[in-house]
Amino acid sequence: MLLINDLGRHSAALAADLHAATQRVVDSGWYVLGPEVRAFEQELAAYCRMPYCVGVGNGTDALELGLRALGVAPGDMVATVANAGMYSSTAIVAIGAVPRYVDVDQSLTMSPAALEEVIGSGVRAVIVTHLYGRMASMRAIVPLCRSAGVPLLEDCAQAIGAELHGTPAGAWGDIGCFSFYPTKNLGAIGDGGAVLARDEAVAERVRALRQYGWTRKYEATLPSGRNSRLDELQAAVLRVKLPHLAAWNVRRRAIADRYGGGIRNPAVRLPPLSDSAYVAHLYVVRTAEPEALRAHLSAAGIASEVHYPVPDYRQPALAGRATAGELPSTEVACREVLSLPCFPEMSDEEVDAVAEAVNRWEPSCSP
Ligand SMILES: *Cc1c(COP(=O)(O)O)cnc(C)c1O
């Protein structure tokens, strides 16, 4: 089976360096929030050209602690999209805040026009998700947030290394949030996350919140603190991988563009060709019958996946917690998306085999 993302191949290519880094940590006798984490925080801040970086336990915690550091409190309304896998909703609801769902546009990221309609109606913060590795329309969204005086948080979990008009993902808003879940473009060998901040005081609040609200050892100053630390093993692994990220993203884009040139099936719509604002975390096509295409690919030995099938406001966990509103583009997108295999170690032959399998597919109701 050709996987969506083959982490075995990924780790094998770096085995010697990964073993050396993990051995170094084991031998050091220091395992949580130590020199590897501090070095990684500096390296990631420099990479994304933001002044401050705080390592945390995972990407969802990065969103939650980021919102808390911006002052989001129970009952506050936070604008976000509903087609991005529940992560932002989970963070919002954990605070006791309320998601205010905003529709997406053709890019499947937040529609600036839809945000403009709601931002003046008591929205306390905005989370924009750079979905599938494609940056949202930041040139329109940033000024909307600025003029409304609403802080902007970027969910960069799928878009690390992307750049729009020369500015990296995570450096457009007040806070950038990252996940290092193993399948992300920069993945750990366990859970991990980070918060980038423009403002020192905001970064210091995240630093306190990730460790019991401490501003000094055993002095719990900030309310709502807890334990969400990055460990040395993950930081050491991430430090091995970060220097390779740019090359991996180039390869991911090349795979996406090879699909773009190779897939010719009138029943399948392709994403736009790649530029630096897309790091091809997922290669997502659209069709009226994603499950039928998925079954066809599976029979050909090719894995695929739906990211994501259910809008957040239809999730049982959120029943009664959220206001759905009218989100027609979100509804259609969730019914149509299908992700094809895309990872840097894929060969051109494998990409071509997937494209040919897609081309051989005949939907039951022709377009
Ligand atoms: C993976 C992901 C997250 C959550 O990260 P975890 O580390 O799994 O908590 C948040 N947002 C997006 C867009 C993601 O893809």
PDBQT file of the ligand as one rigid body, heavy atoms in Angstrom, charges set to zero:
ROOT
HETATM    1  C1  LIG A 401      -2.295  18.930  13.613  1.00  0.00    +0.000 C 
HETATM    2  C2  LIG A 401      -3.003  20.209  13.674  1.00  0.00    +0.000 A 
HETATM    3  C3  LIG A 401      -3.284  20.851  14.886  1.00  0.00    +0.000 A 
HETATM    4  C4  LIG A 401      -3.115  20.196  16.217  1.00  0.00    +0.000 C 
HETATM    5  O1  LIG A 401      -1.856  19.798  16.540  1.00  0.00    +0.000 OA
HETATM    6  P1  LIG A 401      -1.650  18.658  17.663  1.00  0.00    +0.000 P 
HETATM    7  O2  LIG A 401      -0.187  18.710  17.871  1.00  0.00    +0.000 OA
HETATM    8  O3  LIG A 401      -2.139  17.377  17.084  1.00  0.00    +0.000 OA
HETATM    9  O4  LIG A 401      -2.423  19.078  18.861  1.00  0.00    +0.000 OA
HETATM   10  C5  LIG A 401      -3.863  22.099  14.859  1.00  0.00    +0.000 A 
HETATM   11  N1  LIG A 401      -4.194  22.683  13.698  1.00  0.00    +0.000 NA
HETATM   12  C6  LIG A 401      -3.976  22.101  12.513  1.00  0.00    +0.000 A 
HETATM   13  C7  LIG A 401      -4.369  22.820  11.266  1.00  0.00    +0.000 C 
HETATM   14  C8  LIG A 401      -3.382  20.845  12.458  1.00  0.00    +0.000 A 
HETATM   15  O5  LIG A 401      -3.171  20.265  11.275  1.00  0.00    +0.000 OA
ENDROOT
TORSDOF 0
